[in-house]
Amino acid sequence: MIMAPIKRGKTMDDLRKSISTEEGPPPIEEEKTVGTAVLDGGTSQVVDLNLQKGKYAAVCFITDRKGGPPHAAKGMVMEVDIQ
Ligand SMILES: [Cu+2]
């Protein structure tokens, strides 16, 4: 999973559109994006993420083992409001 600040004036709909069309710059602040490790099934992880206040997108760009689109294109995208 990555946690990416959503650019000012942009929305989750803008991000979903960007992911599905792969066109234009993504509406996230890429230089402030943090990510977690990729884990095997049945394992777990606890992480501390040092995030500034604001709206973030939690996004999974992993694909299934057999390939196909990244999970983000299948809807594995969520908005998180850091207070
Ligand atoms: Cu996923």
PDB file of the backbone (N, CA, C, O) and the ligand in Angstrom, with CONECT records:
HET     CU  A 101       1
ATOM      1  N   MET A   1       0.846  -1.181   0.000  1.00  0.00           N
ATOM      2  CA  MET A   1       0.000   0.000   0.000  1.00  0.00           C
ATOM      3  C   MET A   1       0.884   1.234   0.000  1.00  0.00           C
ATOM      4  O   MET A   1       1.943   1.249   0.627  1.00  0.00           O
ATOM      5  N   ILE A   2       0.447   2.266  -0.704  1.00  0.00           N
ATOM      6  CA  ILE A   2       1.100   3.563  -0.570  1.00  0.00           C
ATOM      7  C   ILE A   2       0.106   4.544   0.041  1.00  0.00           C
ATOM      8  O   ILE A   2      -1.107   4.408  -0.120  1.00  0.00           O
ATOM      9  N   MET A   3       0.642   5.526   0.738  1.00  0.00           N
ATOM     10  CA  MET A   3      -0.166   6.637   1.259  1.00  0.00           C
ATOM     11  C   MET A   3       0.359   7.887   0.571  1.00  0.00           C
ATOM     12  O   MET A   3       1.521   8.260   0.734  1.00  0.00           O
ATOM     13  N   ALA A   4      -0.512   8.529  -0.198  1.00  0.00           N
ATOM     14  CA  ALA A   4      -0.099   9.677  -0.996  1.00  0.00           C
ATOM     15  C   ALA A   4      -0.994  10.872  -0.703  1.00  0.00           C
ATOM     16  O   ALA A   4      -2.218  10.755  -0.775  1.00  0.00           O
ATOM     17  N   PRO A   5      -0.401  12.033  -0.371  1.00  0.00           N
ATOM     18  CA  PRO A   5      -1.229  13.223  -0.196  1.00  0.00           C
ATOM     19  C   PRO A   5      -1.929  13.571  -1.512  1.00  0.00           C
ATOM     20  O   PRO A   5      -1.311  13.560  -2.577  1.00  0.00           O
ATOM     21  N   ILE A   6      -3.212  13.876  -1.422  1.00  0.00           N
ATOM     22  CA  ILE A   6      -3.966  14.294  -2.611  1.00  0.00           C
ATOM     23  C   ILE A   6      -3.669  15.771  -2.850  1.00  0.00           C
ATOM     24  O   ILE A   6      -3.752  16.583  -1.929  1.00  0.00           O
ATOM     25  N   LYS A   7      -3.325  16.115  -4.088  1.00  0.00           N
ATOM     26  CA  LYS A   7      -2.989  17.505  -4.401  1.00  0.00           C
ATOM     27  C   LYS A   7      -4.160  18.426  -4.092  1.00  0.00           C
ATOM     28  O   LYS A   7      -5.323  18.056  -4.249  1.00  0.00           O
ATOM     29  N   ARG A   8      -3.824  19.638  -3.646  1.00  0.00           N
ATOM     30  CA  ARG A   8      -4.841  20.635  -3.318  1.00  0.00           C
ATOM     31  C   ARG A   8      -5.773  20.842  -4.527  1.00  0.00           C
ATOM     32  O   ARG A   8      -5.310  21.012  -5.655  1.00  0.00           O
ATOM     33  N   GLY A   9      -7.065  20.825  -4.277  1.00  0.00           N
ATOM     34  CA  GLY A   9      -8.048  21.048  -5.341  1.00  0.00           C
ATOM     35  C   GLY A   9      -8.411  19.792  -6.114  1.00  0.00           C
ATOM     36  O   GLY A   9      -9.282  19.824  -6.983  1.00  0.00           O
ATOM     37  N   LYS A  10      -7.741  18.676  -5.800  1.00  0.00           N
ATOM     38  CA  LYS A  10      -8.035  17.413  -6.483  1.00  0.00           C
ATOM     39  C   LYS A  10      -8.842  16.503  -5.565  1.00  0.00           C
ATOM     40  O   LYS A  10      -8.889  16.709  -4.352  1.00  0.00           O
ATOM     41  N   THR A  11      -9.470  15.503  -6.156  1.00  0.00           N
ATOM     42  CA  THR A  11     -10.348  14.613  -5.396  1.00  0.00           C
ATOM     43  C   THR A  11      -9.995  13.153  -5.667  1.00  0.00           C
ATOM     44  O   THR A  11      -9.185  12.839  -6.538  1.00  0.00           O
ATOM     45  N   MET A  12     -10.626  12.274  -4.896  1.00  0.00           N
ATOM     46  CA  MET A  12     -10.455  10.841  -5.123  1.00  0.00           C
ATOM     47  C   MET A  12     -10.972  10.454  -6.508  1.00  0.00           C
ATOM     48  O   MET A  12     -10.418   9.563  -7.151  1.00  0.00           O
ATOM     49  N   ASP A  13     -12.027  11.116  -6.965  1.00  0.00           N
ATOM     50  CA  ASP A  13     -12.523  10.820  -8.317  1.00  0.00           C
ATOM     51  C   ASP A  13     -11.449  11.136  -9.359  1.00  0.00           C
ATOM     52  O   ASP A  13     -11.279  10.398 -10.329  1.00  0.00           O
ATOM     53  N   ASP A  14     -10.722  12.248  -9.147  1.00  0.00           N
ATOM     54  CA  ASP A  14      -9.619  12.585 -10.065  1.00  0.00           C
ATOM     55  C   ASP A  14      -8.569  11.479 -10.038  1.00  0.00           C
ATOM     56  O   ASP A  14      -8.030  11.102 -11.078  1.00  0.00           O
ATOM     57  N   LEU A  15      -8.282  10.964  -8.849  1.00  0.00           N
ATOM     58  CA  LEU A  15      -7.275   9.908  -8.727  1.00  0.00           C
ATOM     59  C   LEU A  15      -7.754   8.629  -9.411  1.00  0.00           C
ATOM     60  O   LEU A  15      -7.001   7.996 -10.153  1.00  0.00           O
ATOM     61  N   ARG A  16      -9.011   8.250  -9.159  1.00  0.00           N
ATOM     62  CA  ARG A  16      -9.543   7.032  -9.796  1.00  0.00           C
ATOM     63  C   ARG A  16      -9.491   7.161 -11.320  1.00  0.00           C
ATOM     64  O   ARG A  16      -9.145   6.207 -12.017  1.00  0.00           O
ATOM     65  N   LYS A  17      -9.837   8.345 -11.832  1.00  0.00           N
ATOM     66  CA  LYS A  17      -9.804   8.571 -13.279  1.00  0.00           C
ATOM     67  C   LYS A  17      -8.372   8.449 -13.789  1.00  0.00           C
ATOM     68  O   LYS A  17      -8.127   7.844 -14.833  1.00  0.00           O
ATOM     69  N   SER A  18      -7.432   9.023 -13.051  1.00  0.00           N
ATOM     70  CA  SER A  18      -6.021   8.971 -13.433  1.00  0.00           C
ATOM     71  C   SER A  18      -5.523   7.524 -13.469  1.00  0.00           C
ATOM     72  O   SER A  18      -4.768   7.145 -14.365  1.00  0.00           O
ATOM     73  N   ILE A  19      -5.948   6.719 -12.494  1.00  0.00           N
ATOM     74  CA  ILE A  19      -5.522   5.316 -12.437  1.00  0.00           C
ATOM     75  C   ILE A  19      -6.118   4.525 -13.599  1.00  0.00           C
ATOM     76  O   ILE A  19      -5.429   3.715 -14.219  1.00  0.00           O
ATOM     77  N   SER A  20      -7.402   4.760 -13.895  1.00  0.00           N
ATOM     78  CA  SER A  20      -8.049   3.945 -14.929  1.00  0.00           C
ATOM     79  C   SER A  20      -7.628   4.361 -16.336  1.00  0.00           C
ATOM     80  O   SER A  20      -7.583   3.521 -17.235  1.00  0.00           O
ATOM     81  N   THR A  21      -7.320   5.644 -16.541  1.00  0.00           N
ATOM     82  CA  THR A  21      -6.948   6.086 -17.893  1.00  0.00           C
ATOM     83  C   THR A  21      -5.435   6.116 -18.089  1.00  0.00           C
ATOM     84  O   THR A  21      -4.954   6.118 -19.222  1.00  0.00           O
ATOM     85  N   GLU A  22      -4.674   6.140 -16.972  1.00  0.00           N
ATOM     86  CA  GLU A  22      -3.215   6.266 -17.029  1.00  0.00           C
ATOM     87  C   GLU A  22      -2.788   7.486 -17.849  1.00  0.00           C
ATOM     88  O   GLU A  22      -1.740   7.478 -18.494  1.00  0.00           O
ATOM     89  N   GLU A  23      -3.615   8.533 -17.815  1.00  0.00           N
ATOM     90  CA  GLU A  23      -3.310   9.757 -18.565  1.00  0.00           C
ATOM     91  C   GLU A  23      -3.046  10.905 -17.602  1.00  0.00           C
ATOM     92  O   GLU A  23      -3.639  10.991 -16.526  1.00  0.00           O
ATOM     93  N   GLY A  24      -2.136  11.785 -18.019  1.00  0.00           N
ATOM     94  CA  GLY A  24      -1.850  12.991 -17.251  1.00  0.00           C
ATOM     95  C   GLY A  24      -1.125  12.692 -15.954  1.00  0.00           C
ATOM     96  O   GLY A  24      -1.006  11.538 -15.545  1.00  0.00           O
ATOM     97  N   PRO A  25      -0.639  13.752 -15.308  1.00  0.00           N
ATOM     98  CA  PRO A  25       0.056  13.550 -14.031  1.00  0.00           C
ATOM     99  C   PRO A  25      -0.957  13.127 -12.966  1.00  0.00           C
ATOM    100  O   PRO A  25      -2.059  13.673 -12.919  1.00  0.00           O
ATOM    101  N   PRO A  26      -0.601  12.153 -12.100  1.00  0.00           N
ATOM    102  CA  PRO A  26      -1.534  11.751 -11.053  1.00  0.00           C
ATOM    103  C   PRO A  26      -1.746  12.884 -10.060  1.00  0.00           C
ATOM    104  O   PRO A  26      -0.815  13.639  -9.782  1.00  0.00           O
ATOM    105  N   PRO A  27      -2.966  13.018  -9.516  1.00  0.00           N
ATOM    106  CA  PRO A  27      -3.284  14.143  -8.624  1.00  0.00           C
ATOM    107  C   PRO A  27      -2.805  13.921  -7.194  1.00  0.00           C
ATOM    108  O   PRO A  27      -3.508  14.238  -6.234  1.00  0.00           O
ATOM    109  N   ILE A  28      -1.604  13.374  -7.066  1.00  0.00           N
ATOM    110  CA  ILE A  28      -1.030  13.139  -5.740  1.00  0.00           C
ATOM    111  C   ILE A  28       0.347  13.789  -5.676  1.00  0.00           C
ATOM    112  O   ILE A  28       0.986  14.034  -6.700  1.00  0.00           O
ATOM    113  N   GLU A  29       0.790  14.061  -4.448  1.00  0.00           N
ATOM    114  CA  GLU A  29       2.121  14.633  -4.262  1.00  0.00           C
ATOM    115  C   GLU A  29       3.106  13.474  -4.144  1.00  0.00           C
ATOM    116  O   GLU A  29       3.345  12.943  -3.059  1.00  0.00           O
ATOM    117  N   GLU A  30       3.665  13.101  -5.283  1.00  0.00           N
ATOM    118  CA  GLU A  30       4.478  11.880  -5.353  1.00  0.00           C
ATOM    119  C   GLU A  30       5.698  11.934  -4.439  1.00  0.00           C
ATOM    120  O   GLU A  30       6.101  10.909  -3.890  1.00  0.00           O
ATOM    121  N   GLU A  31       6.300  13.135  -4.266  1.00  0.00           N
ATOM    122  CA  GLU A  31       7.512  13.235  -3.441  1.00  0.00           C
ATOM    123  C   GLU A  31       7.206  13.040  -1.961  1.00  0.00           C
ATOM    124  O   GLU A  31       8.118  12.794  -1.171  1.00  0.00           O
ATOM    125  N   LYS A  32       5.926  13.145  -1.572  1.00  0.00           N
ATOM    126  CA  LYS A  32       5.550  12.961  -0.162  1.00  0.00           C
ATOM    127  C   LYS A  32       4.860  11.619   0.070  1.00  0.00           C
ATOM    128  O   LYS A  32       4.261  11.388   1.121  1.00  0.00           O
ATOM    129  N   THR A  33       4.952  10.743  -0.921  1.00  0.00           N
ATOM    130  CA  THR A  33       4.295   9.442  -0.826  1.00  0.00           C
ATOM    131  C   THR A  33       5.151   8.468  -0.025  1.00  0.00           C
ATOM    132  O   THR A  33       6.368   8.402  -0.203  1.00  0.00           O
ATOM    133  N   VAL A  34       4.498   7.712   0.863  1.00  0.00           N
ATOM    134  CA  VAL A  34       5.199   6.674   1.621  1.00  0.00           C
ATOM    135  C   VAL A  34       4.522   5.336   1.334  1.00  0.00           C
ATOM    136  O   VAL A  34       3.355   5.282   0.947  1.00  0.00           O
ATOM    137  N   GLY A  35       5.273   4.274   1.531  1.00  0.00           N
ATOM    138  CA  GLY A  35       4.721   2.957   1.230  1.00  0.00           C
ATOM    139  C   GLY A  35       5.074   1.932   2.274  1.00  0.00           C
ATOM    140  O   GLY A  35       5.934   2.158   3.125  1.00  0.00           O
ATOM    141  N   THR A  36       4.403   0.807   2.203  1.00  0.00           N
ATOM    142  CA  THR A  36       4.659  -0.303   3.111  1.00  0.00           C
ATOM    143  C   THR A  36       5.246  -1.466   2.314  1.00  0.00           C
ATOM    144  O   THR A  36       5.238  -1.458   1.083  1.00  0.00           O
ATOM    145  N   ALA A  37       5.748  -2.450   3.026  1.00  0.00           N
ATOM    146  CA  ALA A  37       6.332  -3.621   2.366  1.00  0.00           C
ATOM    147  C   ALA A  37       5.242  -4.473   1.711  1.00  0.00           C
ATOM    148  O   ALA A  37       4.067  -4.386   2.066  1.00  0.00           O
ATOM    149  N   VAL A  38       5.655  -5.289   0.758  1.00  0.00           N
ATOM    150  CA  VAL A  38       4.754  -6.258   0.127  1.00  0.00           C
ATOM    151  C   VAL A  38       4.863  -7.557   0.919  1.00  0.00           C
ATOM    152  O   VAL A  38       5.961  -8.070   1.134  1.00  0.00           O
ATOM    153  N   LEU A  39       3.729  -8.079   1.347  1.00  0.00           N
ATOM    154  CA  LEU A  39       3.711  -9.273   2.194  1.00  0.00           C
ATOM    155  C   LEU A  39       3.061 -10.447   1.475  1.00  0.00           C
ATOM    156  O   LEU A  39       2.240 -10.276   0.573  1.00  0.00           O
ATOM    157  N   ASP A  40       3.449 -11.636   1.898  1.00  0.00           N
ATOM    158  CA  ASP A  40       2.819 -12.853   1.401  1.00  0.00           C
ATOM    159  C   ASP A  40       1.470 -13.043   2.092  1.00  0.00           C
ATOM    160  O   ASP A  40       1.226 -12.475   3.157  1.00  0.00           O
ATOM    161  N   GLY A  41       0.615 -13.828   1.493  1.00  0.00           N
ATOM    162  CA  GLY A  41      -0.675 -14.118   2.093  1.00  0.00           C
ATOM    163  C   GLY A  41      -0.510 -14.752   3.469  1.00  0.00           C
ATOM    164  O   GLY A  41       0.416 -15.534   3.690  1.00  0.00           O
ATOM    165  N   GLY A  42      -1.400 -14.418   4.383  1.00  0.00           N
ATOM    166  CA  GLY A  42      -1.384 -15.019   5.708  1.00  0.00           C
ATOM    167  C   GLY A  42      -0.393 -14.402   6.665  1.00  0.00           C
ATOM    168  O   GLY A  42      -0.269 -14.852   7.804  1.00  0.00           O
ATOM    169  N   THR A  43       0.317 -13.375   6.222  1.00  0.00           N
ATOM    170  CA  THR A  43       1.259 -12.683   7.102  1.00  0.00           C
ATOM    171  C   THR A  43       0.699 -11.306   7.429  1.00  0.00           C
ATOM    172  O   THR A  43      -0.260 -10.850   6.806  1.00  0.00           O
ATOM    173  N   SER A  44       1.297 -10.659   8.399  1.00  0.00           N
ATOM    174  CA  SER A  44       0.804  -9.328   8.777  1.00  0.00           C
ATOM    175  C   SER A  44       1.971  -8.419   9.115  1.00  0.00           C
ATOM    176  O   SER A  44       3.109  -8.863   9.270  1.00  0.00           O
ATOM    177  N   GLN A  45       1.663  -7.150   9.224  1.00  0.00           N
ATOM    178  CA  GLN A  45       2.695  -6.152   9.458  1.00  0.00           C
ATOM    179  C   GLN A  45       2.070  -4.985  10.196  1.00  0.00           C
ATOM    180  O   GLN A  45       0.931  -4.604   9.924  1.00  0.00           O
ATOM    181  N   VAL A  46       2.816  -4.420  11.131  1.00  0.00           N
ATOM    182  CA  VAL A  46       2.404  -3.178  11.781  1.00  0.00           C
ATOM    183  C   VAL A  46       3.444  -2.129  11.415  1.00  0.00           C
ATOM    184  O   VAL A  46       4.640  -2.357  11.598  1.00  0.00           O
ATOM    185  N   VAL A  47       3.008  -0.991  10.904  1.00  0.00           N
ATOM    186  CA  VAL A  47       3.952   0.059  10.523  1.00  0.00           C
ATOM    187  C   VAL A  47       3.532   1.385  11.154  1.00  0.00           C
ATOM    188  O   VAL A  47       2.349   1.623  11.400  1.00  0.00           O
ATOM    189  N   ASP A  48       4.501   2.224  11.408  1.00  0.00           N
ATOM    190  CA  ASP A  48       4.244   3.605  11.811  1.00  0.00           C
ATOM    191  C   ASP A  48       4.528   4.473  10.596  1.00  0.00           C
ATOM    192  O   ASP A  48       5.605   4.388  10.005  1.00  0.00           O
ATOM    193  N   LEU A  49       3.577   5.298  10.225  1.00  0.00           N
ATOM    194  CA  LEU A  49       3.775   6.229   9.115  1.00  0.00           C
ATOM    195  C   LEU A  49       3.707   7.643   9.683  1.00  0.00           C
ATOM    196  O   LEU A  49       2.758   7.998  10.382  1.00  0.00           O
ATOM    197  N   ASN A  50       4.717   8.437   9.376  1.00  0.00           N
ATOM    198  CA  ASN A  50       4.763   9.812   9.856  1.00  0.00           C
ATOM    199  C   ASN A  50       4.142  10.709   8.788  1.00  0.00           C
ATOM    200  O   ASN A  50       4.799  11.076   7.814  1.00  0.00           O
ATOM    201  N   LEU A  51       2.872  11.057   8.980  1.00  0.00           N
ATOM    202  CA  LEU A  51       2.126  11.794   7.958  1.00  0.00           C
ATOM    203  C   LEU A  51       1.736  13.168   8.467  1.00  0.00           C
ATOM    204  O   LEU A  51       1.432  13.349   9.646  1.00  0.00           O
ATOM    205  N   GLN A  52       1.749  14.135   7.556  1.00  0.00           N
ATOM    206  CA  GLN A  52       1.283  15.470   7.907  1.00  0.00           C
ATOM    207  C   GLN A  52      -0.242  15.502   7.771  1.00  0.00           C
ATOM    208  O   GLN A  52      -0.849  14.636   7.141  1.00  0.00           O
ATOM    209  N   LYS A  53      -0.839  16.532   8.384  1.00  0.00           N
ATOM    210  CA  LYS A  53      -2.278  16.710   8.319  1.00  0.00           C
ATOM    211  C   LYS A  53      -2.732  16.863   6.862  1.00  0.00           C
ATOM    212  O   LYS A  53      -2.050  17.497   6.057  1.00  0.00           O
ATOM    213  N   GLY A  54      -3.874  16.285   6.537  1.00  0.00           N
ATOM    214  CA  GLY A  54      -4.417  16.473   5.195  1.00  0.00           C
ATOM    215  C   GLY A  54      -5.073  15.219   4.658  1.00  0.00           C
ATOM    216  O   GLY A  54      -5.147  14.194   5.336  1.00  0.00           O
ATOM    217  N   LYS A  55      -5.547  15.318   3.431  1.00  0.00           N
ATOM    218  CA  LYS A  55      -6.225  14.198   2.792  1.00  0.00           C
ATOM    219  C   LYS A  55      -5.221  13.354   2.011  1.00  0.00           C
ATOM    220  O   LYS A  55      -4.434  13.862   1.212  1.00  0.00           O
ATOM    221  N   TYR A  56      -5.276  12.063   2.268  1.00  0.00           N
ATOM    222  CA  TYR A  56      -4.383  11.114   1.608  1.00  0.00           C
ATOM    223  C   TYR A  56      -5.191  10.078   0.858  1.00  0.00           C
ATOM    224  O   TYR A  56      -6.359   9.834   1.158  1.00  0.00           O
ATOM    225  N   ALA A  57      -4.549   9.479  -0.117  1.00  0.00           N
ATOM    226  CA  ALA A  57      -5.104   8.310  -0.779  1.00  0.00           C
ATOM    227  C   ALA A  57      -4.279   7.109  -0.345  1.00  0.00           C
ATOM    228  O   ALA A  57      -3.052   7.126  -0.437  1.00  0.00           O
ATOM    229  N   ALA A  58      -4.961   6.057   0.132  1.00  0.00           N
ATOM    230  CA  ALA A  58      -4.322   4.768   0.394  1.00  0.00           C
ATOM    231  C   ALA A  58      -4.584   3.917  -0.845  1.00  0.00           C
ATOM    232  O   ALA A  58      -5.733   3.650  -1.199  1.00  0.00           O
ATOM    233  N   VAL A  59      -3.504   3.497  -1.494  1.00  0.00           N
ATOM    234  CA  VAL A  59      -3.634   2.855  -2.805  1.00  0.00           C
ATOM    235  C   VAL A  59      -2.792   1.589  -2.866  1.00  0.00           C
ATOM    236  O   VAL A  59      -1.650   1.576  -2.406  1.00  0.00           O
ATOM    237  N   CYS A  60      -3.353   0.524  -3.433  1.00  0.00           N
ATOM    238  CA  CYS A  60      -2.600  -0.713  -3.652  1.00  0.00           C
ATOM    239  C   CYS A  60      -2.290  -0.843  -5.143  1.00  0.00           C
ATOM    240  O   CYS A  60      -3.198  -0.964  -5.965  1.00  0.00           O
ATOM    241  N   PHE A  61      -1.005  -0.816  -5.480  1.00  0.00           N
ATOM    242  CA  PHE A  61      -0.605  -0.948  -6.890  1.00  0.00           C
ATOM    243  C   PHE A  61      -0.118  -2.357  -7.216  1.00  0.00           C
ATOM    244  O   PHE A  61       0.388  -2.606  -8.310  1.00  0.00           O
ATOM    245  N   ILE A  62      -0.272  -3.278  -6.262  1.00  0.00           N
ATOM    246  CA  ILE A  62       0.122  -4.669  -6.513  1.00  0.00           C
ATOM    247  C   ILE A  62      -0.882  -5.308  -7.477  1.00  0.00           C
ATOM    248  O   ILE A  62      -2.060  -4.952  -7.495  1.00  0.00           O
ATOM    249  N   THR A  63      -0.387  -6.262  -8.280  1.00  0.00           N
ATOM    250  CA  THR A  63      -1.278  -7.037  -9.147  1.00  0.00           C
ATOM    251  C   THR A  63      -1.429  -8.436  -8.547  1.00  0.00           C
ATOM    252  O   THR A  63      -0.683  -8.822  -7.647  1.00  0.00           O
ATOM    253  N   ASP A  64      -2.389  -9.176  -9.049  1.00  0.00           N
ATOM    254  CA  ASP A  64      -2.505 -10.586  -8.661  1.00  0.00           C
ATOM    255  C   ASP A  64      -1.252 -11.312  -9.146  1.00  0.00           C
ATOM    256  O   ASP A  64      -0.573 -10.844 -10.059  1.00  0.00           O
ATOM    257  N   ARG A  65      -0.946 -12.470  -8.523  1.00  0.00           N
ATOM    258  CA  ARG A  65       0.226 -13.245  -8.950  1.00  0.00           C
ATOM    259  C   ARG A  65       0.139 -13.632 -10.417  1.00  0.00           C
ATOM    260  O   ARG A  65       1.153 -13.689 -11.114  1.00  0.00           O
ATOM    261  N   LYS A  66      -1.076 -13.896 -10.884  1.00  0.00           N
ATOM    262  CA  LYS A  66      -1.239 -14.295 -12.286  1.00  0.00           C
ATOM    263  C   LYS A  66      -1.276 -13.092 -13.225  1.00  0.00           C
ATOM    264  O   LYS A  66      -1.507 -13.247 -14.425  1.00  0.00           O
ATOM    265  N   GLY A  67      -1.048 -11.892 -12.685  1.00  0.00           N
ATOM    266  CA  GLY A  67      -1.006 -10.700 -13.521  1.00  0.00           C
ATOM    267  C   GLY A  67      -2.316  -9.945 -13.487  1.00  0.00           C
ATOM    268  O   GLY A  67      -3.101 -10.070 -12.547  1.00  0.00           O
ATOM    269  N   GLY A  68      -2.540  -9.157 -14.528  1.00  0.00           N
ATOM    270  CA  GLY A  68      -3.753  -8.347 -14.585  1.00  0.00           C
ATOM    271  C   GLY A  68      -3.506  -6.952 -14.062  1.00  0.00           C
ATOM    272  O   GLY A  68      -2.374  -6.586 -13.747  1.00  0.00           O
ATOM    273  N   PRO A  69      -4.573  -6.172 -13.969  1.00  0.00           N
ATOM    274  CA  PRO A  69      -4.420  -4.770 -13.562  1.00  0.00           C
ATOM    275  C   PRO A  69      -4.042  -4.661 -12.084  1.00  0.00           C
ATOM    276  O   PRO A  69      -4.323  -5.563 -11.295  1.00  0.00           O
ATOM    277  N   PRO A  70      -3.399  -3.542 -11.716  1.00  0.00           N
ATOM    278  CA  PRO A  70      -3.131  -3.321 -10.288  1.00  0.00           C
ATOM    279  C   PRO A  70      -4.446  -3.246  -9.528  1.00  0.00           C
ATOM    280  O   PRO A  70      -5.474  -2.840 -10.070  1.00  0.00           O
ATOM    281  N   HIS A  71      -4.392  -3.644  -8.268  1.00  0.00           N
ATOM    282  CA  HIS A  71      -5.609  -3.662  -7.467  1.00  0.00           C
ATOM    283  C   HIS A  71      -6.281  -2.289  -7.415  1.00  0.00           C
ATOM    284  O   HIS A  71      -7.501  -2.202  -7.272  1.00  0.00           O
ATOM    285  N   ALA A  72      -5.502  -1.229  -7.528  1.00  0.00           N
ATOM    286  CA  ALA A  72      -6.085   0.120  -7.522  1.00  0.00           C
ATOM    287  C   ALA A  72      -7.110   0.271  -8.636  1.00  0.00           C
ATOM    288  O   ALA A  72      -8.129   0.940  -8.461  1.00  0.00           O
ATOM    289  N   ALA A  73      -6.843  -0.348  -9.780  1.00  0.00           N
ATOM    290  CA  ALA A  73      -7.769  -0.257 -10.905  1.00  0.00           C
ATOM    291  C   ALA A  73      -9.044  -1.050 -10.644  1.00  0.00           C
ATOM    292  O   ALA A  73     -10.055  -0.863 -11.321  1.00  0.00           O
ATOM    293  N   LYS A  74      -8.985  -1.946  -9.646  1.00  0.00           N
ATOM    294  CA  LYS A  74     -10.174  -2.732  -9.279  1.00  0.00           C
ATOM    295  C   LYS A  74     -10.876  -2.126  -8.068  1.00  0.00           C
ATOM    296  O   LYS A  74     -11.817  -2.710  -7.530  1.00  0.00           O
ATOM    297  N   GLY A  75     -10.411  -0.947  -7.643  1.00  0.00           N
ATOM    298  CA  GLY A  75     -11.100  -0.255  -6.556  1.00  0.00           C
ATOM    299  C   GLY A  75     -10.394  -0.255  -5.218  1.00  0.00           C
ATOM    300  O   GLY A  75     -10.947   0.244  -4.238  1.00  0.00           O
ATOM    301  N   MET A  76      -9.172  -0.809  -5.143  1.00  0.00           N
ATOM    302  CA  MET A  76      -8.468  -0.852  -3.863  1.00  0.00           C
ATOM    303  C   MET A  76      -7.794   0.513  -3.634  1.00  0.00           C
ATOM    304  O   MET A  76      -6.569   0.640  -3.633  1.00  0.00           O
ATOM    305  N   VAL A  77      -8.643   1.511  -3.443  1.00  0.00           N
ATOM    306  CA  VAL A  77      -8.244   2.906  -3.254  1.00  0.00           C
ATOM    307  C   VAL A  77      -9.172   3.483  -2.198  1.00  0.00           C
ATOM    308  O   VAL A  77     -10.388   3.314  -2.277  1.00  0.00           O
ATOM    309  N   MET A  78      -8.603   4.164  -1.208  1.00  0.00           N
ATOM    310  CA  MET A  78      -9.435   4.712  -0.145  1.00  0.00           C
ATOM    311  C   MET A  78      -8.899   6.068   0.299  1.00  0.00           C
ATOM    312  O   MET A  78      -7.687   6.277   0.358  1.00  0.00           O
ATOM    313  N   GLU A  79      -9.802   6.977   0.606  1.00  0.00           N
ATOM    314  CA  GLU A  79      -9.372   8.268   1.129  1.00  0.00           C
ATOM    315  C   GLU A  79      -9.217   8.194   2.637  1.00  0.00           C
ATOM    316  O   GLU A  79     -10.049   7.613   3.334  1.00  0.00           O
ATOM    317  N   VAL A  80      -8.140   8.791   3.132  1.00  0.00           N
ATOM    318  CA  VAL A  80      -7.885   8.837   4.575  1.00  0.00           C
ATOM    319  C   VAL A  80      -7.614  10.289   4.943  1.00  0.00           C
ATOM    320  O   VAL A  80      -6.752  10.938   4.350  1.00  0.00           O
ATOM    321  N   ASP A  81      -8.359  10.800   5.934  1.00  0.00           N
ATOM    322  CA  ASP A  81      -8.206  12.194   6.355  1.00  0.00           C
ATOM    323  C   ASP A  81      -7.363  12.218   7.626  1.00  0.00           C
ATOM    324  O   ASP A  81      -7.832  11.826   8.695  1.00  0.00           O
ATOM    325  N   ILE A  82      -6.126  12.678   7.509  1.00  0.00           N
ATOM    326  CA  ILE A  82      -5.226  12.751   8.661  1.00  0.00           C
ATOM    327  C   ILE A  82      -5.483  14.058   9.405  1.00  0.00           C
ATOM    328  O   ILE A  82      -5.348  15.144   8.842  1.00  0.00           O
ATOM    329  N   GLN A  83      -5.860  13.936  10.691  1.00  0.00           N
ATOM    330  CA  GLN A  83      -6.209  15.128  11.485  1.00  0.00           C
ATOM    331  C   GLN A  83      -4.987  15.636  12.249  1.00  0.00           C
ATOM    332  O   GLN A  83      -5.079  16.629  12.972  1.00  0.00           O
TER     333      GLN A  83
HETATM  334 CU    CU A 101      -3.976  -5.112  -3.362  1.00  0.00          CU2+
END
